[in-house]
Amino acid sequence: MNLLTTLKFIARHPLNKGSEMKALARFVRWQISTRLTPYPIIYSFTNKAKLVVQKGVCGATGNFYCGLYEFNDMSFLLHFLRKGDLFVDVGANIGSYTVLSAAHIEAETVAVEPVPSTYERLLFNIQLNQVNGRVNAINTALGSTAGKLHFTSKLGASNHVSIGNDRDQIEVNVDTLDNVLEGRSPVLLKVDVEGFETEVMRGAHLTLEKETLKAIIIELAGLGNRYGFDERKVHDLLIQHNFQPYTYDPLLRKLTHCRSYDLHNTIYVRDAQFVKERVSTAEKVRIRNKLV
């Protein structure tokens, strides 16, 4: 995001409603402080979870500015998951979703992150929240088959499978989601892999067939075009497995069926009645001074 886009995003974020100036002041203070003392800080993510934030790590700073950076999707996770469930975070980055799952909900979590430097930040957030026993963190990429891939390594949350001419490439191991889970049955899956979602889902046939999997949060933003993927085929695959696309309003606790996927994240739901029952009965979560 450029500066103007970032400021608009902060001011319009639902959790900053009524305190827009305070949120913008938080942004300004952060920009100044990181230039004077560029050290990471620890802050309260929710009333039960913490997160490390540092300059340049947009996955963390977005949460610092707004409470829940991806408000609808993160709120869905908080409202849908229950203690003891299994959540799988593919493209975990520094662990925002993983921490919400394991620390706040106390759900079992598998967190998959391929880039070693980002994986180290993920491990730090896991250890900070003392949830090592609930999180299986795996330093690998996921695809349709096991092997090796080249990744960018200096783009933060935008690191992706290299297309050949990217700078600062590294080689990483690749496995399939089915292999990684070893027969375990998640109730919620999140996939955010910067355009490689098609390959991840090709390696997830057994996982998709498990009736325990009730919802998938997936990014189909058109980034698959750089690999020649048609992301409509991912949508079609999920429809074939009886998933339907929905939007979620956290403030109303309302799931609304939609015709197709969003150009950001989309929540796909199977057994809508079960999911609606869960989100409507979940305890409220305190994010800063607001209950969601």
C-alpha positions as a Markdown table, in Angstrom:
| # | Residue | x | y | z |
|---|---|---|---|---|
| 1 | Met | 0.0 | 0.0 | 0.0 |
| 2 | Asn | 1.1 | 3.6 | -0.6 |
| 3 | Leu | 0.8 | 6.1 | 2.2 |
| 4 | Leu | -2.6 | 7.5 | 1.2 |
| 5 | Thr | -4.1 | 4.1 | 0.7 |
| 6 | Thr | -2.7 | 3.0 | 4.1 |
| 7 | Leu | -4.2 | 6.0 | 5.9 |
| 8 | Lys | -7.6 | 5.5 | 4.3 |
| 9 | Phe | -7.5 | 1.8 | 5.2 |
| 10 | Ile | -6.7 | 2.7 | 8.9 |
| 11 | Ala | -9.4 | 5.5 | 9.1 |
| 12 | Arg | -12.1 | 3.3 | 7.5 |
| 13 | His | -11.3 | 0.1 | 9.4 |
| 14 | Pro | -14.4 | -1.1 | 11.5 |
| 15 | Leu | -12.4 | -1.4 | 14.7 |
| 16 | Asn | -11.2 | 2.2 | 14.4 |
| 17 | Lys | -14.7 | 3.6 | 14.0 |
| 18 | Gly | -15.2 | 6.5 | 16.4 |
| 19 | Ser | -11.5 | 6.7 | 17.1 |
| 20 | Glu | -10.1 | 7.4 | 13.7 |
| 21 | Met | -7.8 | 10.2 | 14.9 |
| 22 | Lys | -6.4 | 8.0 | 17.6 |
| 23 | Ala | -5.7 | 5.2 | 15.1 |
| 24 | Leu | -4.0 | 7.6 | 12.7 |
| 25 | Ala | -1.9 | 9.0 | 15.6 |
| 26 | Arg | -0.9 | 5.4 | 16.4 |
| 27 | Phe | 0.4 | 5.1 | 12.9 |
| 28 | Val | 2.3 | 8.3 | 13.1 |
| 29 | Arg | 3.9 | 7.4 | 16.4 |
| 30 | Trp | 4.9 | 4.0 | 15.1 |
| 31 | Gln | 6.5 | 5.6 | 12.0 |
| 32 | Ile | 8.5 | 8.0 | 14.1 |
| 33 | Ser | 9.5 | 5.5 | 16.8 |
| 34 | Thr | 10.8 | 2.9 | 14.4 |
| 35 | Arg | 13.1 | 5.5 | 12.8 |
| 36 | Leu | 14.5 | 6.5 | 16.2 |
| 37 | Thr | 14.7 | 3.0 | 17.8 |
| 38 | Pro | 14.0 | 0.3 | 15.2 |
| 39 | Tyr | 13.4 | -2.5 | 17.7 |
| 40 | Pro | 10.5 | -4.9 | 17.8 |
| 41 | Ile | 7.8 | -4.4 | 20.4 |
| 42 | Ile | 5.3 | -6.8 | 22.0 |
| 43 | Tyr | 1.7 | -5.7 | 22.2 |
| 44 | Ser | -1.6 | -7.2 | 23.2 |
| 45 | Phe | -3.3 | -8.7 | 20.1 |
| 46 | Thr | -6.4 | -9.8 | 21.9 |
| 47 | Asn | -7.2 | -10.1 | 25.6 |
| 48 | Lys | -5.6 | -13.6 | 25.5 |
| 49 | Ala | -2.9 | -13.2 | 22.8 |
| 50 | Lys | 0.3 | -11.2 | 22.1 |
| 51 | Leu | 2.1 | -10.4 | 18.9 |
| 52 | Val | 5.6 | -9.0 | 18.1 |
| 53 | Val | 5.5 | -6.1 | 15.7 |
| 54 | Gln | 8.5 | -4.5 | 14.0 |
| 55 | Lys | 9.2 | -2.2 | 11.1 |
| 56 | Gly | 8.5 | -3.5 | 7.7 |
| 57 | Val | 6.5 | -6.6 | 8.8 |
| 58 | Cys | 3.2 | -5.5 | 7.3 |
| 59 | Gly | 1.4 | -8.6 | 8.5 |
| 60 | Ala | 2.0 | -7.5 | 12.1 |
| 61 | Thr | 1.9 | -3.7 | 11.7 |
| 62 | Gly | -1.6 | -3.9 | 10.1 |
| 63 | Asn | -2.8 | -5.6 | 13.2 |
| 64 | Phe | -1.1 | -3.0 | 15.4 |
| 65 | Tyr | -2.8 | -0.1 | 13.5 |
| 66 | Cys | -6.3 | -1.7 | 13.3 |
| 67 | Gly | -6.6 | -4.5 | 15.8 |
| 68 | Leu | -7.4 | -7.2 | 13.3 |
| 69 | Tyr | -5.9 | -6.4 | 9.9 |
| 70 | Glu | -8.1 | -8.8 | 8.0 |
| 71 | Phe | -11.2 | -8.0 | 10.1 |
| 72 | Asn | -13.8 | -10.2 | 8.5 |
| 73 | Asp | -11.7 | -13.3 | 8.1 |
| 74 | Met | -9.9 | -13.1 | 11.5 |
| 75 | Ser | -13.2 | -12.5 | 13.2 |
| 76 | Phe | -14.6 | -15.5 | 11.5 |
| 77 | Leu | -11.8 | -17.6 | 12.8 |
| 78 | Leu | -12.3 | -16.3 | 16.3 |
| 79 | His | -16.1 | -16.9 | 16.2 |
| 80 | Phe | -16.0 | -20.3 | 14.4 |
| 81 | Leu | -13.1 | -22.2 | 16.1 |
| 82 | Arg | -13.5 | -23.9 | 19.4 |
| 83 | Lys | -10.9 | -25.2 | 21.9 |
| 84 | Gly | -9.5 | -28.5 | 20.7 |
| 85 | Asp | -10.4 | -28.0 | 17.0 |
| 86 | Leu | -7.7 | -28.4 | 14.4 |
| 87 | Phe | -6.9 | -25.3 | 12.3 |
| 88 | Val | -4.4 | -25.4 | 9.5 |
| 89 | Asp | -2.6 | -22.1 | 8.5 |
| 90 | Val | -1.0 | -22.5 | 5.0 |
| 91 | Gly | 1.2 | -19.4 | 4.4 |
| 92 | Ala | 1.3 | -18.6 | 8.1 |
| 93 | Asn | 3.7 | -15.7 | 7.6 |
| 94 | Ile | 4.6 | -14.3 | 11.1 |
| 95 | Gly | 1.6 | -16.1 | 12.7 |
| 96 | Ser | -1.3 | -13.7 | 13.1 |
| 97 | Tyr | -3.9 | -16.4 | 12.4 |
| 98 | Thr | -1.9 | -19.1 | 14.2 |
| 99 | Val | -1.7 | -17.0 | 17.4 |
| 100 | Leu | -5.4 | -16.2 | 17.3 |
| 101 | Ser | -6.2 | -19.9 | 16.9 |
| 102 | Ala | -3.7 | -21.4 | 19.4 |
| 103 | Ala | -3.4 | -18.6 | 22.0 |
| 104 | His | -6.9 | -17.1 | 22.1 |
| 105 | Ile | -9.1 | -20.1 | 21.1 |
| 106 | Glu | -6.7 | -22.8 | 22.4 |
| 107 | Ala | -7.2 | -24.8 | 19.2 |
| 108 | Glu | -4.7 | -27.3 | 17.9 |
| 109 | Thr | -2.9 | -25.6 | 15.0 |
| 110 | Val | -0.6 | -26.6 | 12.1 |
| 111 | Ala | 1.3 | -23.6 | 10.7 |
| 112 | Val | 3.1 | -23.9 | 7.4 |
| 113 | Glu | 5.6 | -21.2 | 6.3 |
| 114 | Pro | 8.3 | -21.8 | 3.7 |
| 115 | Val | 10.6 | -18.8 | 4.0 |
| 116 | Pro | 13.2 | -19.4 | 6.8 |
| 117 | Ser | 13.5 | -15.8 | 8.0 |
| 118 | Thr | 9.7 | -15.5 | 8.3 |
| 119 | Tyr | 9.5 | -18.9 | 9.9 |
| 120 | Glu | 11.8 | -17.7 | 12.7 |
| 121 | Arg | 9.4 | -14.8 | 13.4 |
| 122 | Leu | 6.5 | -17.3 | 13.4 |
| 123 | Leu | 8.3 | -19.4 | 16.0 |
| 124 | Phe | 9.0 | -16.3 | 18.1 |
| 125 | Asn | 5.3 | -15.5 | 18.2 |
| 126 | Ile | 4.4 | -19.1 | 19.1 |
| 127 | Gln | 7.0 | -19.1 | 21.9 |
| 128 | Leu | 5.9 | -15.6 | 23.1 |
| 129 | Asn | 2.3 | -17.0 | 23.6 |
| 130 | Gln | 3.6 | -20.2 | 25.2 |
| 131 | Val | 1.6 | -22.4 | 22.7 |
| 132 | Asn | 4.4 | -24.6 | 21.5 |
| 133 | Gly | 2.4 | -27.6 | 22.6 |
| 134 | Arg | -0.6 | -26.7 | 20.5 |
| 135 | Val | 1.2 | -25.6 | 17.3 |
| 136 | Asn | 3.0 | -27.8 | 14.8 |
| 137 | Ala | 5.1 | -25.3 | 12.9 |
| 138 | Ile | 6.5 | -26.6 | 9.6 |
| 139 | Asn | 9.2 | -24.8 | 7.5 |
| 140 | Thr | 8.1 | -26.0 | 4.0 |
| 141 | Ala | 6.1 | -24.9 | 1.0 |
| 142 | Leu | 3.0 | -26.8 | -0.1 |
| 143 | Gly | 2.2 | -27.9 | -3.7 |
| 144 | Ser | 0.8 | -30.7 | -5.7 |
| 145 | Thr | 3.8 | -33.0 | -5.2 |
| 146 | Ala | 6.8 | -33.2 | -2.9 |
| 147 | Gly | 10.1 | -31.7 | -4.2 |
| 148 | Lys | 11.9 | -28.3 | -4.3 |
| 149 | Leu | 10.9 | -24.8 | -5.3 |
| 150 | His | 12.6 | -21.4 | -5.5 |
| 151 | Phe | 11.1 | -18.6 | -3.4 |
| 152 | Thr | 11.6 | -14.9 | -3.1 |
| 153 | Ser | 13.0 | -14.1 | 0.3 |
| 154 | Lys | 13.0 | -10.3 | 0.8 |
| 155 | Leu | 9.4 | -9.3 | 0.2 |
| 156 | Gly | 7.9 | -10.0 | 3.6 |
| 157 | Ala | 4.2 | -11.0 | 3.4 |
| 158 | Ser | 4.5 | -10.9 | -0.4 |
| 159 | Asn | 7.1 | -13.6 | -0.7 |
| 160 | His | 6.1 | -16.1 | -3.4 |
| 161 | Val | 7.2 | -19.0 | -5.6 |
| 162 | Ser | 9.7 | -17.4 | -8.0 |
| 163 | Ile | 9.0 | -17.2 | -11.6 |
| 164 | Gly | 12.6 | -17.2 | -12.7 |
| 165 | Asn | 13.8 | -13.6 | -12.8 |
| 166 | Asp | 13.0 | -12.6 | -9.2 |
| 167 | Arg | 15.9 | -11.3 | -7.0 |
| 168 | Asp | 17.0 | -12.8 | -3.7 |
| 169 | Gln | 15.8 | -16.3 | -4.4 |
| 170 | Ile | 16.1 | -19.3 | -2.1 |
| 171 | Glu | 15.4 | -23.0 | -2.5 |
| 172 | Val | 12.8 | -24.5 | -0.2 |
| 173 | Asn | 11.4 | -27.9 | 0.4 |
| 174 | Val | 7.9 | -28.7 | -0.9 |
| 175 | Asp | 5.3 | -31.2 | 0.4 |
| 176 | Thr | 1.6 | -31.7 | 0.0 |
| 177 | Leu | -1.1 | -30.7 | 2.5 |
| 178 | Asp | -2.3 | -34.3 | 2.6 |
| 179 | Asn | 1.2 | -35.5 | 3.5 |
| 180 | Val | 1.8 | -32.8 | 6.1 |
| 181 | Leu | -1.5 | -33.6 | 7.9 |
| 182 | Glu | -0.9 | -37.4 | 8.0 |
| 183 | Gly | -4.6 | -38.1 | 8.1 |
| 184 | Arg | -5.5 | -35.5 | 10.7 |
| 185 | Ser | -8.8 | -33.7 | 10.2 |
| 186 | Pro | -9.0 | -29.9 | 10.4 |
| 187 | Val | -12.3 | -28.1 | 10.8 |
| 188 | Leu | -10.9 | -24.8 | 9.3 |
| 189 | Leu | -8.2 | -24.3 | 6.7 |
| 190 | Lys | -6.6 | -20.9 | 5.7 |
| 191 | Val | -4.6 | -20.7 | 2.4 |
| 192 | Asp | -2.8 | -17.5 | 1.5 |
| 193 | Val | 0.2 | -18.3 | -0.7 |
| 194 | Glu | 0.4 | -15.4 | -3.1 |
| 195 | Gly | -0.9 | -17.1 | -6.2 |
| 196 | Phe | 0.1 | -20.7 | -5.6 |
| 197 | Glu | -3.3 | -21.7 | -4.2 |
| 198 | Thr | -4.0 | -23.8 | -7.2 |
| 199 | Glu | -1.0 | -26.1 | -6.5 |
| 200 | Val | -1.8 | -26.3 | -2.8 |
| 201 | Met | -5.3 | -27.4 | -3.5 |
| 202 | Arg | -4.1 | -30.0 | -6.0 |
| 203 | Gly | -2.2 | -31.6 | -3.1 |
| 204 | Ala | -5.2 | -31.6 | -0.8 |
| 205 | His | -7.6 | -34.1 | -2.2 |
| 206 | Leu | -7.8 | -36.3 | 0.9 |
| 207 | Thr | -8.2 | -33.2 | 3.1 |
| 208 | Leu | -11.0 | -31.8 | 1.1 |
| 209 | Glu | -12.9 | -35.1 | 1.2 |
| 210 | Lys | -13.0 | -35.1 | 5.0 |
| 211 | Glu | -16.4 | -34.1 | 6.2 |
| 212 | Thr | -14.9 | -32.6 | 9.4 |
| 213 | Leu | -13.5 | -29.7 | 7.2 |
| 214 | Lys | -16.3 | -27.2 | 7.5 |
| 215 | Ala | -14.7 | -23.9 | 6.2 |
| 216 | Ile | -11.8 | -22.6 | 4.1 |
| 217 | Ile | -10.5 | -19.1 | 4.0 |
| 218 | Ile | -8.6 | -18.7 | 0.7 |
| 219 | Glu | -7.1 | -15.9 | -1.3 |
| 220 | Leu | -8.0 | -15.9 | -5.0 |
| 221 | Ala | -6.8 | -12.5 | -5.9 |
| 222 | Gly | -5.7 | -13.2 | -9.5 |
| 223 | Leu | -2.0 | -13.7 | -8.5 |
| 224 | Gly | -2.1 | -17.2 | -9.9 |
| 225 | Asn | -2.0 | -15.6 | -13.4 |
| 226 | Arg | 1.7 | -15.2 | -13.1 |
| 227 | Tyr | 2.0 | -19.0 | -13.0 |
| 228 | Gly | -0.6 | -19.5 | -15.7 |
| 229 | Phe | -3.3 | -20.7 | -13.3 |
| 230 | Asp | -7.0 | -20.1 | -13.8 |
| 231 | Glu | -8.2 | -19.5 | -10.2 |
| 232 | Arg | -11.8 | -20.2 | -11.3 |
| 233 | Lys | -10.8 | -23.9 | -11.3 |
| 234 | Val | -10.0 | -23.6 | -7.5 |
| 235 | His | -13.5 | -22.2 | -7.0 |
| 236 | Asp | -14.9 | -25.1 | -9.2 |
| 237 | Leu | -13.0 | -27.7 | -7.2 |
| 238 | Leu | -14.4 | -26.4 | -3.9 |
| 239 | Ile | -17.9 | -26.4 | -5.3 |
| 240 | Gln | -17.4 | -30.0 | -6.3 |
| 241 | His | -16.6 | -30.8 | -2.7 |
| 242 | Asn | -19.9 | -29.1 | -1.6 |
| 243 | Phe | -18.3 | -25.8 | -0.4 |
| 244 | Gln | -20.1 | -22.5 | -1.1 |
| 245 | Pro | -18.6 | -19.0 | -1.0 |
| 246 | Tyr | -19.8 | -16.7 | 1.7 |
| 247 | Thr | -19.1 | -13.2 | 3.1 |
| 248 | Tyr | -19.0 | -12.7 | 6.9 |
| 249 | Asp | -20.1 | -9.7 | 8.9 |
| 250 | Pro | -18.5 | -10.0 | 12.3 |
| 251 | Leu | -20.5 | -7.3 | 14.0 |
| 252 | Leu | -23.8 | -9.0 | 13.0 |
| 253 | Arg | -22.4 | -12.5 | 13.2 |
| 254 | Lys | -24.0 | -13.0 | 9.8 |
| 255 | Leu | -22.9 | -15.3 | 6.9 |
| 256 | Thr | -24.2 | -14.3 | 3.5 |
| 257 | His | -24.0 | -16.6 | 0.5 |
| 258 | Cys | -22.5 | -15.0 | -2.6 |
| 259 | Arg | -22.3 | -16.1 | -6.2 |
| 260 | Ser | -18.5 | -16.3 | -6.6 |
| 261 | Tyr | -15.3 | -15.6 | -4.9 |
| 262 | Asp | -14.0 | -12.2 | -3.8 |
| 263 | Leu | -10.8 | -10.7 | -5.2 |
| 264 | His | -9.3 | -10.8 | -1.7 |
| 265 | Asn | -10.0 | -13.6 | 0.7 |
| 266 | Thr | -13.2 | -15.7 | 0.4 |
| 267 | Ile | -14.7 | -17.9 | 3.0 |
| 268 | Tyr | -16.0 | -21.2 | 1.6 |
| 269 | Val | -18.4 | -23.1 | 3.9 |
| 270 | Arg | -19.6 | -26.6 | 3.9 |
| 271 | Asp | -22.6 | -27.4 | 6.3 |
| 272 | Ala | -23.7 | -23.8 | 6.6 |
| 273 | Gln | -26.1 | -24.5 | 9.4 |
| 274 | Phe | -23.3 | -25.9 | 11.6 |
| 275 | Val | -21.1 | -23.0 | 10.8 |
| 276 | Lys | -23.8 | -20.4 | 11.4 |
| 277 | Glu | -24.7 | -22.0 | 14.8 |
| 278 | Arg | -21.1 | -21.8 | 15.9 |
| 279 | Val | -20.5 | -18.1 | 14.9 |
| 280 | Ser | -23.7 | -17.0 | 16.4 |
| 281 | Thr | -23.0 | -18.6 | 19.8 |
| 282 | Ala | -19.3 | -17.8 | 20.2 |
| 283 | Glu | -18.1 | -15.6 | 23.1 |
| 284 | Lys | -17.2 | -12.0 | 22.2 |
| 285 | Val | -13.5 | -11.2 | 21.8 |
| 286 | Arg | -11.9 | -8.0 | 23.2 |
| 287 | Ile | -9.7 | -6.3 | 20.7 |
| 288 | Arg | -8.2 | -3.3 | 22.4 |
| 289 | Asn | -11.3 | -1.6 | 23.9 |
| 290 | Lys | -13.9 | -3.1 | 21.7 |
| 291 | Leu | -15.9 | -6.4 | 21.9 |
| 292 | Val | -16.4 | -8.3 | 18.6 |
